[in-house]
Amino acid sequence: MKTVTIEHIVKTYPAEHGTVEALKGISFEIDQGEVFGLIGPDGAGKTSLFRILTTLLLANSGNATVNGFDVVKDYKSIRNCIGYMPGKFSLYQDLSVQENLEFFATIFNTSIRQNYGLIKEIYEQIEPFKTRKAGQLSGGMKQKLALCCALIHKPTVLFLDEPTTGVDAVSRREFWEMLHRLKVQGITILVSTPYMDEASLCDRVALIQKGGLLSVNTPKGIISEFKKTLWSVSADDMFGFMKAIKKDPGVESCYPFGQVHHVVFKTEENSEAWLQQIAVQNNYNKAAIKVIEPNIEDCFMALMQD
């Protein structure tokens, strides 16, 4: 069963000289019970799409449904069956943790007690701070409170717009563990993120850049589409080595990746000897060169080249 359908969605915004196209006719579907990731950098169009699907923004053209409800005609029905956690912390900072949760429960004509089983594991982590004002919580605690408020009415579809941006690595890991436990309860989860490493935590992902889809597949499926050999290179002068590699006409791409550079050649023929020659010609005699397996970020960079 398709929980979310998106067909040729276009969204433009007025600009100083004409318009800016935030979404360029994108289409894909999301199955019931999936953890689906929308992966892309800032400005890719992720938030615009989430706001359209949560009935907060109208598309210029195209159609979309959530749980079979049309995002325009059936907006009231959609708002009753979804949870939405926007990228910016949007709870009432002058209210306490408990007061925020009670307020959102009241909006949806429910109570904390009625759906406590759904949020119990998450809420127990912030319960010691239930009298603290929301604005005084740490980033990770704000994140957990916002998730509790998004779940308090027991939604069947959960939209999370960059929920882990700005929080520490431990909180990021804990948050994803919570999402996978929610999935077991049958909730369909759509999560957007600029962090490529989080793609592997999703059942399927859509890679998006400048309002257009680059690929929609499982993380393993996207990686399997990377057909060329990927090289990891390093030297004492990393910046100088990168400049030397990029000057070579046989190089398709070279970009920094942690403490190394990732390099792809336009052809596979003698690429290792090619790299060795570049190193020697530029006096990088201690350069380290080896073949590595690509990850999602490498695939994203390759798709941007197409």
Backbone as CSV, one residue per row, in Angstrom:
resi,resn,N_x,N_y,N_z,CA_x,CA_y,CA_z,C_x,C_y,C_z
1,MET,0.845,-1.201,0.000,0.000,0.000,0.000,0.880,1.251,0.000
2,LYS,0.531,2.206,-0.855,1.294,3.448,-0.935,0.725,4.464,0.059
3,THR,1.546,4.839,1.023,1.102,5.809,2.023,1.192,7.234,1.486
4,VAL,2.238,7.502,0.718,2.435,8.840,0.144,2.681,8.692,-1.354
5,THR,1.975,9.491,-2.152,2.235,9.547,-3.592,2.505,10.992,-3.991
6,ILE,3.504,11.169,-4.816,3.907,12.504,-5.273,4.040,12.445,-6.788
7,GLU,3.270,13.257,-7.501,3.249,13.206,-8.962,3.515,14.587,-9.548
8,HIS,4.683,14.730,-10.132,5.051,15.926,-10.910,4.850,17.236,-10.124
9,ILE,5.310,17.234,-8.884,5.150,18.415,-8.043,6.143,19.508,-8.468
10,VAL,5.612,20.679,-8.726,6.416,21.861,-9.059,6.103,22.955,-8.042
11,LYS,7.153,23.579,-7.520,6.970,24.698,-6.610,7.969,25.790,-6.962
12,THR,7.462,27.005,-7.184,8.328,28.144,-7.473,8.092,29.244,-6.443
13,TYR,9.106,30.070,-6.262,9.027,31.219,-5.377,9.427,32.464,-6.158
14,PRO,8.800,33.599,-5.873,9.197,34.836,-6.562,10.609,35.242,-6.190
15,ALA,11.322,35.773,-7.153,12.685,36.246,-6.941,12.835,37.616,-7.588
16,GLU,13.980,38.231,-7.373,14.210,39.584,-7.884,14.088,39.629,-9.405
17,HIS,14.561,38.579,-10.047,14.471,38.524,-11.504,13.708,37.260,-11.901
18,GLY,12.394,37.316,-11.825,11.560,36.182,-12.208,11.213,35.298,-11.034
19,THR,11.446,33.991,-11.169,11.099,33.038,-10.124,12.243,32.048,-9.899
20,VAL,12.210,31.430,-8.729,13.152,30.362,-8.395,12.353,29.065,-8.296
21,GLU,12.784,28.036,-9.008,12.085,26.757,-9.003,12.654,25.881,-7.889
22,ALA,11.877,25.739,-6.819,12.337,24.969,-5.658,12.141,23.474,-5.855
23,LEU,11.088,23.086,-6.563,10.820,21.682,-6.878,10.502,21.585,-8.361
24,LYS,11.186,20.667,-9.047,11.128,20.635,-10.508,10.403,19.396,-11.024
25,GLY,9.125,19.310,-10.722,8.330,18.215,-11.255,8.710,16.852,-10.724
26,ILE,8.889,16.728,-9.417,9.364,15.467,-8.845,8.209,14.494,-8.606
27,SER,8.528,13.202,-8.701,7.537,12.137,-8.509,8.190,10.946,-7.826
28,PHE,7.540,10.410,-6.807,7.923,9.126,-6.208,6.828,8.702,-5.249
29,GLU,6.908,7.466,-4.764,5.909,6.924,-3.848,6.593,6.340,-2.615
30,ILE,5.852,6.304,-1.518,6.387,5.771,-0.262,5.428,4.705,0.254
31,ASP,5.975,3.540,0.597,5.157,2.428,1.069,4.812,2.566,2.537
32,GLN,3.744,1.916,2.918,3.330,1.916,4.316,4.403,1.250,5.176
33,GLY,4.730,1.891,6.290,5.682,1.325,7.230,7.145,1.533,6.883
34,GLU,7.430,2.320,5.842,8.814,2.590,5.474,9.424,3.695,6.330
35,VAL,10.735,3.611,6.503,11.516,4.773,6.921,12.148,5.299,5.634
36,PHE,11.630,6.414,5.156,12.033,6.951,3.856,12.807,8.242,4.072
37,GLY,14.006,8.317,3.505,14.848,9.485,3.694,14.887,10.368,2.471
38,LEU,14.746,11.668,2.682,14.930,12.665,1.633,16.282,13.314,1.911
39,ILE,17.262,12.991,1.081,18.653,13.330,1.366,19.144,14.396,0.396
40,GLY,19.651,15.495,0.937,20.180,16.542,0.082,20.678,17.717,0.900
41,PRO,21.477,18.591,0.291,22.033,19.739,1.020,20.987,20.817,1.262
42,ASP,21.358,21.844,2.000,20.474,22.989,2.205,20.112,23.599,0.851
43,GLY,18.837,23.971,0.703,18.391,24.572,-0.546,18.012,23.572,-1.617
44,ALA,17.994,22.283,-1.270,17.673,21.259,-2.271,16.184,21.158,-2.559
45,GLY,15.335,21.654,-1.628,13.888,21.582,-1.810,13.195,20.668,-0.819
46,LYS,13.934,20.152,0.161,13.369,19.189,1.112,12.239,19.799,1.934
47,THR,12.474,20.980,2.498,11.459,21.599,3.353,10.230,21.997,2.552
48,SER,10.415,22.491,1.340,9.263,22.848,0.490,8.375,21.630,0.268
49,LEU,8.982,20.486,-0.020,8.194,19.275,-0.243,7.471,18.851,1.024
50,PHE,8.153,18.892,2.166,7.509,18.517,3.425,6.333,19.437,3.737
51,ARG,6.492,20.713,3.475,5.409,21.655,3.763,4.221,21.438,2.829
52,ILE,4.464,20.996,1.614,3.372,20.662,0.696,2.641,19.412,1.193
53,LEU,3.394,18.390,1.592,2.787,17.134,2.032,2.048,17.273,3.361
54,THR,2.451,18.233,4.176,1.774,18.454,5.457,0.715,19.553,5.366
55,THR,0.367,19.939,4.157,-0.722,20.886,3.834,-0.461,22.308,4.296
56,LEU,0.796,22.677,4.479,1.138,24.031,4.913,1.526,24.929,3.745
57,LEU,1.653,24.336,2.555,2.110,25.082,1.386,1.465,24.462,0.152
58,LEU,1.063,25.311,-0.785,0.460,24.821,-2.022,1.509,24.732,-3.121
59,ALA,1.487,23.627,-3.852,2.360,23.486,-5.019,1.791,24.291,-6.178
60,ASN,2.653,24.664,-7.105,2.182,25.349,-8.314,1.454,24.391,-9.242
61,SER,1.926,23.156,-9.293,1.274,22.138,-10.109,1.665,20.765,-9.598
62,GLY,0.940,19.758,-10.052,1.186,18.395,-9.617,0.175,17.946,-8.574
63,ASN,0.269,16.683,-8.188,-0.659,16.098,-7.220,0.115,15.317,-6.165
64,ALA,-0.452,15.260,-4.967,0.147,14.473,-3.894,-0.937,13.987,-2.956
65,THR,-0.746,12.791,-2.417,-1.684,12.250,-1.441,-0.916,11.708,-0.243
66,VAL,-1.573,11.729,0.906,-1.048,11.133,2.139,-2.169,10.284,2.720
67,ASN,-1.909,9.002,2.910,-2.945,8.057,3.362,-4.172,8.067,2.454
68,GLY,-3.950,8.323,1.174,-5.061,8.358,0.223,-5.796,9.676,0.166
69,PHE,-5.445,10.623,1.021,-6.094,11.931,1.046,-5.322,12.926,0.182
70,ASP,-6.037,13.691,-0.594,-5.421,14.726,-1.423,-4.945,15.883,-0.550
71,VAL,-3.715,16.371,-0.796,-3.129,17.392,0.073,-3.851,18.734,-0.014
72,VAL,-4.640,18.942,-1.042,-5.394,20.190,-1.173,-6.842,19.995,-0.722
73,LYS,-7.526,19.028,-1.310,-8.950,18.836,-1.025,-9.210,18.280,0.368
74,ASP,-8.300,17.438,0.847,-8.547,16.728,2.112,-7.561,17.144,3.201
75,TYR,-7.207,18.422,3.225,-6.161,18.861,4.148,-6.518,18.623,5.608
76,LYS,-7.815,18.738,5.957,-8.207,18.532,7.357,-7.988,17.081,7.772
77,SER,-8.317,16.156,6.888,-8.131,14.734,7.194,-6.648,14.412,7.351
78,ILE,-5.812,15.012,6.506,-4.375,14.765,6.594,-3.820,15.291,7.913
79,ARG,-4.240,16.466,8.306,-3.703,17.052,9.542,-4.047,16.233,10.769
80,ASN,-5.131,15.449,10.696,-5.522,14.618,11.836,-4.746,13.314,11.914
81,CYS,-4.103,12.923,10.810,-3.468,11.603,10.818,-1.948,11.657,10.668
82,ILE,-1.364,12.867,10.656,0.089,12.979,10.522,0.699,13.666,11.742
83,GLY,1.975,13.423,11.934,2.765,14.184,12.891,3.840,14.919,12.124
84,TYR,4.138,16.137,12.542,5.110,16.950,11.801,6.071,17.596,12.779
85,MET,7.345,17.379,12.552,8.395,17.985,13.372,9.246,18.845,12.436
86,PRO,9.019,20.165,12.421,9.768,21.041,11.510,11.232,21.142,11.895
87,GLY,12.035,21.641,10.948,13.468,21.739,11.180,13.820,22.661,12.325
88,LYS,13.113,23.755,12.461,13.381,24.700,13.542,12.512,24.350,14.747
89,PHE,13.105,24.347,15.934,12.352,24.045,17.149,11.197,25.034,17.279
90,SER,9.971,24.525,17.265,8.803,25.400,17.165,7.825,25.246,18.321
91,LEU,8.253,24.590,19.400,7.377,24.492,20.562,7.415,25.792,21.359
92,TYR,6.548,25.888,22.361,6.453,27.111,23.166,7.574,27.111,24.208
93,GLN,8.550,27.986,24.001,9.752,27.948,24.834,9.491,28.422,26.259
94,ASP,8.421,29.193,26.473,8.107,29.664,27.825,7.230,28.684,28.598
95,LEU,6.777,27.626,27.930,6.018,26.585,28.618,6.971,25.463,29.027
96,SER,6.607,24.753,30.061,7.437,23.636,30.513,7.279,22.448,29.570
97,VAL,8.114,21.445,29.781,8.014,20.216,29.000,6.608,19.630,29.119
98,GLN,6.126,19.507,30.337,4.806,18.923,30.575,3.702,19.781,29.965
99,GLU,3.812,21.081,30.075,2.779,21.968,29.546,2.712,21.910,28.022
100,ASN,3.869,21.832,27.369,3.879,21.692,25.915,3.172,20.414,25.491
101,LEU,3.490,19.327,26.158,2.906,18.044,25.795,1.397,18.036,26.023
102,GLU,0.957,18.600,27.128,-0.478,18.674,27.419,-1.197,19.562,26.407
103,PHE,-0.554,20.656,25.993,-1.158,21.561,25.022,-1.400,20.860,23.694
104,PHE,-0.386,20.132,23.202,-0.547,19.465,21.907,-1.527,18.307,21.984
105,ALA,-1.594,17.650,23.117,-2.595,16.600,23.283,-4.001,17.191,23.219
106,THR,-4.194,18.357,23.850,-5.499,19.014,23.858,-5.932,19.429,22.459
107,ILE,-4.990,19.920,21.653,-5.304,20.338,20.288,-5.937,19.192,19.497
108,PHE,-5.457,17.983,19.727,-5.951,16.830,18.974,-7.008,16.040,19.751
109,ASN,-7.605,16.679,20.763,-8.696,16.072,21.532,-8.316,14.701,22.100
110,THR,-7.092,14.615,22.600,-6.645,13.377,23.224,-5.989,13.734,24.553
111,SER,-5.333,12.791,25.147,-4.657,13.039,26.421,-3.328,12.294,26.428
112,ILE,-2.435,12.738,27.288,-1.152,12.065,27.411,-1.363,10.613,27.827
113,ARG,-2.278,10.393,28.743,-2.526,9.037,29.251,-3.028,8.119,28.135
114,GLN,-3.880,8.644,27.265,-4.499,7.813,26.229,-3.460,7.201,25.289
115,ASN,-2.448,7.977,24.897,-1.450,7.486,23.948,-0.054,7.404,24.565
116,TYR,-0.010,7.256,25.871,1.281,7.279,26.549,2.181,6.130,26.115
117,GLY,1.569,5.002,25.766,2.359,3.847,25.354,3.244,4.136,24.151
118,LEU,2.789,5.012,23.258,3.556,5.328,22.055,4.790,6.180,22.368
119,ILE,4.653,7.079,23.355,5.754,8.001,23.645,6.516,7.642,24.919
120,LYS,6.088,6.589,25.601,6.626,6.251,26.922,8.154,6.191,26.938
121,GLU,8.724,5.441,25.993,10.170,5.243,25.997,10.923,6.542,25.759
122,ILE,10.366,7.419,24.918,11.007,8.706,24.629,10.800,9.667,25.793
123,TYR,9.561,9.713,26.295,9.236,10.683,27.347,9.984,10.394,28.642
124,GLU,10.244,9.122,28.933,10.944,8.782,30.169,12.337,9.413,30.225
125,GLN,12.905,9.691,29.043,14.238,10.306,29.003,14.201,11.796,29.345
126,ILE,13.051,12.437,29.151,12.952,13.868,29.461,12.073,14.149,30.673
127,GLU,11.450,13.103,31.217,10.546,13.294,32.359,11.218,13.953,33.564
128,PRO,12.505,13.663,33.846,13.139,14.361,34.975,13.165,15.875,34.810
129,PHE,12.964,16.369,33.582,12.995,17.807,33.324,11.601,18.342,32.970
130,LYS,10.539,17.649,33.386,9.197,17.992,32.931,8.728,19.370,33.386
131,THR,9.332,19.911,34.453,8.932,21.250,34.911,9.828,22.346,34.337
132,ARG,10.859,21.959,33.600,11.776,22.937,33.008,11.160,23.545,31.757
133,LYS,11.384,24.834,31.544,10.888,25.482,30.336,11.574,24.888,29.110
134,ALA,10.812,24.736,28.031,11.333,24.095,26.827,12.540,24.842,26.269
135,GLY,12.538,26.159,26.394,13.637,26.961,25.867,14.949,26.748,26.591
136,GLN,14.898,26.120,27.787,16.105,25.889,28.578,16.660,24.471,28.420
137,LEU,16.058,23.692,27.535,16.517,22.322,27.315,17.728,22.300,26.382
138,SER,18.515,21.228,26.453,19.610,21.027,25.505,19.025,20.666,24.141
139,GLY,19.883,20.679,23.119,19.411,20.367,21.776,18.803,18.978,21.674
140,GLY,19.454,17.992,22.290,18.932,16.636,22.238,17.611,16.489,22.965
141,MET,17.454,17.168,24.109,16.201,17.108,24.866,15.075,17.829,24.120
142,LYS,15.384,18.954,23.480,14.376,19.637,22.668,13.872,18.721,21.561
143,GLN,14.802,18.006,20.970,14.481,17.083,19.887,13.503,16.007,20.375
144,LYS,13.762,15.451,21.542,12.902,14.394,22.070,11.532,14.929,22.478
145,LEU,11.493,16.149,23.020,10.212,16.757,23.366,9.394,17.019,22.107
146,ALA,10.036,17.541,21.064,9.326,17.814,19.813,8.774,16.528,19.213
147,LEU,9.533,15.442,19.306,9.057,14.164,18.788,7.863,13.665,19.592
148,CYS,7.910,13.818,20.900,6.766,13.431,21.742,5.504,14.202,21.345
149,CYS,5.659,15.500,21.122,4.509,16.331,20.753,3.964,15.960,19.375
150,ALA,4.853,15.522,18.477,4.418,15.109,17.144,3.718,13.756,17.165
151,LEU,3.957,12.978,18.223,3.392,11.627,18.307,2.192,11.515,19.231
152,ILE,1.906,12.552,20.004,0.947,12.429,21.096,-0.459,12.064,20.622
153,HIS,-0.812,12.364,19.375,-2.145,12.017,18.864,-2.141,10.722,18.053
154,LYS,-1.027,9.966,18.124,-0.882,8.656,17.480,-1.063,8.749,15.967
155,PRO,-0.180,9.493,15.282,-0.282,9.619,13.824,0.132,8.328,13.124
156,THR,-0.348,8.167,11.897,0.062,7.003,11.106,1.234,7.340,10.189
157,VAL,1.455,8.644,9.947,2.580,9.090,9.126,3.303,10.199,9.880
158,LEU,4.622,10.106,9.946,5.420,11.064,10.697,6.406,11.756,9.758
159,PHE,6.345,13.100,9.714,7.250,13.902,8.893,8.270,14.581,9.801
160,LEU,9.550,14.327,9.560,10.621,14.883,10.375,11.580,15.639,9.461
161,ASP,11.571,16.955,9.568,12.377,17.796,8.680,13.708,18.124,9.352
162,GLU,14.768,17.452,8.908,16.124,17.631,9.439,16.142,17.581,10.973
163,PRO,15.643,16.495,11.554,15.527,16.430,13.025,16.848,16.346,13.756
164,THR,17.921,15.920,13.086,19.192,15.736,13.790,20.202,16.844,13.503
165,THR,19.790,17.871,12.776,20.711,18.975,12.491,21.021,19.748,13.772
166,GLY,22.302,19.910,14.058,22.710,20.714,15.207,22.774,19.979,16.521
167,VAL,22.549,18.657,16.517,22.660,17.908,17.769,23.909,17.037,17.720
168,ASP,24.365,16.601,18.881,25.619,15.856,18.962,25.451,14.440,18.407
169,ALA,26.580,13.783,18.181,26.579,12.466,17.546,25.824,11.421,18.360
170,VAL,25.936,11.483,19.681,25.237,10.515,20.538,23.732,10.704,20.417
171,SER,23.270,11.961,20.430,21.837,12.237,20.304,21.318,11.815,18.933
172,ARG,22.146,12.000,17.899,21.749,11.561,16.562,21.520,10.055,16.541
173,ARG,22.443,9.301,17.118,22.314,7.843,17.135,21.081,7.411,17.927
174,GLU,20.867,8.033,19.082,19.710,7.687,19.906,18.414,7.997,19.170
175,PHE,18.405,9.117,18.431,17.189,9.513,17.734,16.825,8.481,16.664
176,TRP,17.826,8.019,15.915,17.545,7.024,14.875,17.116,5.698,15.481
177,GLU,17.641,5.342,16.620,17.192,4.131,17.303,15.724,4.263,17.687
178,MET,15.314,5.451,18.118,13.912,5.679,18.452,13.022,5.548,17.218
179,LEU,13.491,6.070,16.086,12.699,5.996,14.856,12.469,4.551,14.433
180,HIS,13.472,3.719,14.546,13.301,2.325,14.143,12.370,1.572,15.096
181,ARG,12.317,1.982,16.336,11.350,1.367,17.249,9.930,1.834,16.922
182,LEU,9.789,3.073,16.455,8.479,3.567,16.039,8.002,2.851,14.776
183,LYS,8.932,2.558,13.880,8.582,1.844,12.650,7.943,0.498,12.974
184,VAL,8.443,-0.185,13.989,7.910,-1.490,14.379,6.437,-1.378,14.757
185,GLN,6.028,-0.190,15.204,4.638,0.025,15.572,3.768,0.393,14.379
186,GLY,4.325,0.336,13.162,3.532,0.536,11.957,3.470,1.953,11.445
187,ILE,4.251,2.856,12.019,4.224,4.258,11.577,5.133,4.423,10.366
188,THR,4.614,5.083,9.328,5.424,5.434,8.167,6.186,6.712,8.492
189,ILE,7.490,6.712,8.260,8.331,7.838,8.673,9.049,8.418,7.472
190,LEU,8.860,9.713,7.261,9.600,10.457,6.243,10.536,11.399,6.960
191,VAL,11.828,11.266,6.696,12.814,12.089,7.385,13.737,12.725,6.355
192,SER,13.938,14.020,6.480,14.885,14.704,5.594,16.158,14.993,6.370
193,THR,17.275,14.980,5.672,18.555,15.231,6.332,19.599,15.650,5.317
194,PRO,20.525,16.524,5.718,21.663,16.832,4.854,22.835,15.887,5.094
195,TYR,22.711,15.002,6.094,23.799,14.095,6.450,23.717,12.828,5.607
196,MET,24.675,12.656,4.712,24.663,11.512,3.810,24.779,10.189,4.560
197,ASP,25.481,10.180,5.694,25.666,8.923,6.419,24.355,8.394,6.991
198,GLU,23.353,9.264,7.150,22.072,8.825,7.683,21.235,8.097,6.629
199,ALA,21.629,8.184,5.365,20.899,7.490,4.303,20.878,5.988,4.547
200,SER,21.984,5.445,5.073,22.069,3.999,5.292,21.118,3.520,6.382
201,LEU,20.549,4.434,7.149,19.623,4.079,8.224,18.178,4.019,7.741
202,CYS,17.952,4.341,6.465,16.609,4.355,5.883,16.370,3.094,5.061
203,ASP,15.092,2.733,4.905,14.744,1.614,4.026,14.975,2.003,2.567
204,ARG,14.517,3.192,2.207,14.776,3.749,0.877,15.056,5.237,1.018
205,VAL,15.712,5.790,0.002,16.024,7.213,0.041,15.784,7.831,-1.334
206,ALA,15.527,9.129,-1.304,15.500,9.938,-2.522,16.608,10.966,-2.394
207,LEU,17.542,10.962,-3.338,18.594,11.972,-3.356,18.078,13.159,-4.150
208,ILE,18.146,14.357,-3.568,17.575,15.543,-4.191,18.598,16.672,-4.191
209,GLN,18.644,17.402,-5.292,19.572,18.521,-5.432,18.929,19.578,-6.317
210,LYS,18.882,20.808,-5.823,18.327,21.939,-6.566,16.927,21.649,-7.098
211,GLY,16.115,20.996,-6.268,14.719,20.758,-6.613,14.465,19.592,-7.522
212,GLY,15.504,18.865,-7.918,15.334,17.719,-8.810,15.801,16.438,-8.162
213,LEU,15.150,15.326,-8.496,15.545,14.031,-7.962,16.720,13.470,-8.745
214,LEU,17.726,12.994,-8.027,18.872,12.342,-8.649,18.691,10.830,-8.701
215,SER,18.084,10.273,-7.648,17.859,8.827,-7.601,16.896,8.509,-6.469
216,VAL,16.088,7.455,-6.659,15.223,6.923,-5.604,15.459,5.425,-5.552
217,ASN,15.963,4.938,-4.423,16.321,3.522,-4.337,16.640,3.186,-2.889
218,THR,16.927,1.914,-2.644,17.472,1.540,-1.346,18.906,2.059,-1.264
219,PRO,19.454,2.249,-0.065,20.864,2.679,0.027,21.806,1.746,-0.724
220,LYS,21.605,0.437,-0.589,22.456,-0.517,-1.303,22.248,-0.412,-2.806
221,GLY,21.000,-0.161,-3.213,20.705,-0.028,-4.635,21.390,1.171,-5.252
222,ILE,21.416,2.286,-4.522,22.091,3.485,-5.019,23.588,3.246,-5.147
223,ILE,24.172,2.586,-4.144,25.607,2.307,-4.186,25.941,1.359,-5.336
224,SER,25.048,0.405,-5.609,25.306,-0.555,-6.693,25.315,0.118,-8.057
225,GLU,24.718,1.317,-8.155,24.683,2.045,-9.425,25.998,2.764,-9.708
226,PHE,26.903,2.791,-8.740,28.207,3.426,-8.920,29.107,2.439,-9.660
227,LYS,29.326,2.639,-10.931,29.967,1.647,-11.788,31.477,1.837,-11.953
228,LYS,31.997,2.997,-11.635,33.420,3.244,-11.880,34.264,2.945,-10.634
229,THR,35.569,2.799,-10.852,36.488,2.554,-9.738,36.700,3.842,-8.954
230,LEU,36.624,3.727,-7.631,36.827,4.879,-6.755,38.178,4.735,-6.058
231,TRP,38.977,5.785,-6.141,40.315,5.787,-5.551,40.372,6.719,-4.350
232,SER,41.082,6.268,-3.315,41.402,7.110,-2.157,42.872,7.486,-2.260
233,VAL,43.152,8.796,-2.188,44.537,9.261,-2.307,44.853,10.244,-1.179
234,SER,46.086,10.268,-0.786,46.538,11.230,0.219,48.013,11.524,0.012
235,ALA,48.458,12.668,0.511,49.858,13.081,0.438,50.104,14.104,1.530
236,ASP,51.361,14.508,1.707,51.691,15.488,2.744,50.981,16.814,2.492
237,ASP,50.975,17.267,1.250,50.306,18.516,0.878,49.006,18.161,0.182
238,MET,47.941,18.002,0.966,46.677,17.520,0.412,46.075,18.502,-0.587
239,PHE,46.119,19.785,-0.280,45.524,20.766,-1.179,46.282,20.828,-2.508
240,GLY,47.596,20.822,-2.418,48.398,20.852,-3.633,48.197,19.602,-4.474
241,PHE,48.092,18.444,-3.810,47.873,17.189,-4.526,46.520,17.207,-5.237
242,MET,45.487,17.727,-4.564,44.163,17.815,-5.183,44.198,18.711,-6.420
243,LYS,44.875,19.846,-6.343,44.974,20.741,-7.498,45.677,20.059,-8.666
244,ALA,46.742,19.298,-8.360,47.482,18.601,-9.408,46.610,17.539,-10.082
245,ILE,45.818,16.815,-9.275,44.949,15.769,-9.828,43.867,16.386,-10.708
246,LYS,43.263,17.477,-10.230,42.166,18.095,-10.977,42.623,18.663,-12.325
247,LYS,43.891,19.002,-12.441,44.404,19.549,-13.702,44.485,18.488,-14.795
248,ASP,44.541,17.231,-14.394,44.706,16.164,-15.387,43.406,15.979,-16.172
249,PRO,43.440,15.997,-17.496,42.218,15.886,-18.307,41.530,14.536,-18.199
250,GLY,42.231,13.521,-17.690,41.611,12.205,-17.551,40.792,12.036,-16.289
251,VAL,40.852,13.033,-15.392,40.135,12.943,-14.113,38.701,13.456,-14.267
252,GLU,37.764,12.645,-13.826,36.352,13.041,-13.856,35.988,13.857,-12.629
253,SER,36.451,13.436,-11.465,36.148,14.181,-10.235,37.213,13.894,-9.192
254,CYS,37.453,14.895,-8.333,38.354,14.763,-7.195,37.857,15.716,-6.121
255,TYR,37.558,15.180,-4.944,37.010,16.023,-3.878,37.496,15.524,-2.514
256,PRO,37.620,16.430,-1.544,38.076,16.032,-0.207,37.042,15.157,0.491
257,PHE,37.523,14.180,1.241,36.643,13.310,2.015,37.391,12.925,3.285
258,GLY,37.152,13.696,4.349,37.875,13.458,5.592,39.355,13.757,5.419
259,GLN,40.198,12.782,5.681,41.645,12.964,5.599,42.219,12.518,4.263
260,VAL,41.360,12.170,3.319,41.819,11.739,1.995,41.036,12.479,0.916
261,HIS,41.419,12.252,-0.344,40.635,12.717,-1.488,40.074,11.497,-2.204
262,HIS,38.864,11.636,-2.735,38.259,10.580,-3.539,38.353,10.986,-5.005
263,VAL,38.829,10.066,-5.815,39.120,10.371,-7.218,38.431,9.353,-8.126
264,VAL,37.832,9.834,-9.205,37.245,8.983,-10.243,37.805,9.444,-11.586
265,PHE,38.194,8.477,-12.425,38.701,8.789,-13.753,37.610,8.610,-14.813
266,LYS,37.778,9.300,-15.917,36.805,9.194,-17.008,36.836,7.808,-17.644
267,THR,37.993,7.181,-17.676,38.132,5.806,-18.176,38.846,4.974,-17.122
268,GLU,38.683,3.656,-17.201,39.263,2.758,-16.204,40.706,2.368,-16.540
269,GLU,41.143,2.617,-17.755,42.431,2.108,-18.229,43.614,2.749,-17.493
270,ASN,44.406,1.915,-16.824,45.662,2.333,-16.179,45.467,3.499,-15.199
271,SER,44.335,3.527,-14.506,44.065,4.671,-13.621,45.024,4.717,-12.428
272,GLU,45.447,3.544,-11.915,46.402,3.563,-10.800,47.747,4.117,-11.254
273,ALA,48.210,3.670,-12.412,49.478,4.185,-12.953,49.368,5.677,-13.242
274,TRP,48.182,6.081,-13.655,47.923,7.497,-13.940,48.110,8.323,-12.674
275,LEU,47.514,7.855,-11.567,47.638,8.564,-10.296,49.088,8.586,-9.814
276,GLN,49.758,7.471,-9.946,51.170,7.416,-9.545,51.993,8.417,-10.356
277,GLN,51.682,8.527,-11.633,52.421,9.453,-12.496,52.172,10.902,-12.075
278,ILE,50.917,11.227,-11.746,50.596,12.582,-11.287,51.382,12.893,-10.011
279,ALA,51.445,11.902,-9.111,52.150,12.099,-7.841,53.637,12.334,-8.068
280,VAL,54.245,11.512,-8.908,55.685,11.625,-9.158,56.023,12.928,-9.870
281,GLN,55.225,13.273,-10.877,55.485,14.499,-11.643,55.396,15.749,-10.776
282,ASN,54.615,15.678,-9.688,54.454,16.838,-8.808,55.203,16.653,-7.479
283,ASN,56.139,15.688,-7.471,57.021,15.470,-6.320,56.286,15.019,-5.053
284,TYR,55.184,14.279,-5.233,54.509,13.674,-4.077,54.928,12.206,-4.016
285,ASN,56.156,11.974,-3.593,56.737,10.644,-3.647,56.181,9.695,-2.583
286,LYS,55.540,10.232,-1.536,54.988,9.397,-0.470,53.461,9.348,-0.531
287,ALA,52.918,9.554,-1.706,51.458,9.527,-1.862,50.922,8.121,-1.610
288,ALA,49.782,8.058,-0.896,49.096,6.787,-0.633,47.899,6.680,-1.571
289,ILE,47.824,5.570,-2.303,46.781,5.393,-3.317,46.187,3.992,-3.173
290,LYS,44.849,3.908,-3.092,44.214,2.590,-3.007,42.769,2.668,-3.502
291,VAL,42.237,1.516,-3.917,40.838,1.405,-4.343,39.960,1.239,-3.104
292,ILE,38.821,1.931,-3.091,37.886,1.824,-1.968,36.464,1.613,-2.490
293,GLU,35.573,1.181,-1.593,34.162,1.031,-1.932,33.456,2.384,-1.795
294,PRO,32.563,2.728,-2.717,31.846,4.000,-2.614,30.802,3.969,-1.510
295,ASN,30.431,5.143,-1.019,29.310,5.275,-0.096,28.258,6.191,-0.739
296,ILE,27.215,6.518,0.018,26.124,7.325,-0.539,26.617,8.689,-0.997
297,GLU,27.525,9.291,-0.243,28.015,10.609,-0.620,28.777,10.561,-1.946
298,ASP,29.544,9.512,-2.159,30.234,9.348,-3.439,29.220,9.219,-4.579
299,CYS,28.162,8.474,-4.333,27.123,8.315,-5.355,26.434,9.639,-5.634
300,PHE,26.178,10.420,-4.590,25.564,11.733,-4.750,26.455,12.643,-5.618
301,MET,27.736,12.639,-5.320,28.677,13.470,-6.099,28.712,13.019,-7.546
302,ALA,28.676,11.703,-7.774,28.706,11.195,-9.147,27.440,11.571,-9.904
303,LEU,26.291,11.482,-9.240,25.030,11.840,-9.894,24.971,13.322,-10.239
304,MET,25.613,14.147,-9.421,25.664,15.582,-9.719,26.499,15.876,-10.960
305,GLN,27.427,14.975,-11.278,28.257,15.157,-12.455,27.504,14.861,-13.749
306,ASP,26.452,14.002,-13.637,25.714,13.577,-14.830,24.912,14.730,-15.436
